[in-house]
Each structure stands twice: as structure tokens, then as C-alpha cells.
Amino acid sequence: AGTRGTATAGDAGTATAGYAGTATAGDAGTATAGDAGTATAGTRGTATAGTRGTATAGYAGTATAGYDGILILTWWDESRQKYRKAMTQVDGEAVKPNTKYKLDTAGSFVEVSP
């Protein structure tokens, strides 16, 4: 989908949207949105958004965003026996722009090795 467009794909599909667009993909899917866009992928999915964008992925997923973007990922909290969400902002220091992240078993963001 183009600028401000909406793209949706099913499980294991790929959805791509341009500037300020919304891309949504199902489990194990890939969602990519441009600057100020929103990318959402399901369990084991990959979400990528540009500068000031929001990338959200389900359990065991990965997220990437440009500078000043937001990453939201899901993890399993063994001690509480439930899924939880973790969120962070890409600040260019603790969390780098255009870098893929996942959550560890404690719900902390860690870089994914290339």
C-alpha cells in the first residue's frame, strides 16, 4: 500500500505500507511500514517501522524502528504464568534505530544478531 495506505496479510504473509501507513501480518508474518507508520505482526512475526513509527510483534517476535520509534513485544512470564508486554522507545543510545530486537526470558530488550 502507498502513503497512508493499509496493507494486511494472513499468517506467514507479508504486508508493506508506505509513509504513515499501517501494515498488519498474521502469525510468523512480516509487517513493514514507513516513517510514522504502524507495523504489527503476530506470534513469531517480524515488525519494522521507520522513524517515529511503532513496531509491535507477538510472542517470540522481533521489532525494529527508526529513531524516536516505539517497540512493543510480547513475552511469557514463567513466574506469573501469563503473557506480558514490554515497550521501549528508540533513543539512539540504549536502543538503537534500525536494529532488530527481541525479548529475553526476563522481558528485557536484546539485539538480535545478524
Steps between C-alpha positions, in 0.01 A plus 500: 500500500625851433521809718249484787380172357403180678645159421384176662636147458400169656718256693854480359413781260671831428334841532678821398369856531661834420539822699247523788349173382382197694631150431358197680611138459387182675704244692852457359428786260701808410356850534692805377387864518678823408578803716223577751336171404370208703618144441339212689588131470369198691678224691854442366445790261728784391386861526702790354408869508687813396588815694235584763319177409361225722603136457303237693552124487352207690668232709848405371483779243748773410458874456701777335431873480677815395608779734232608750294192413325266743560125535237279664558126545331215687674254733397210723541575872565154644463611864156656438396244238377759253601700194622853561597794280818705509536839335798727435581808299783510247726767647815438298698403811353216708282391208647555154300606194460257212617210719298182553403418862338211680424437868692269729328276758491789750325733254806716427578623149806342339649551154455219252825388344509546123 
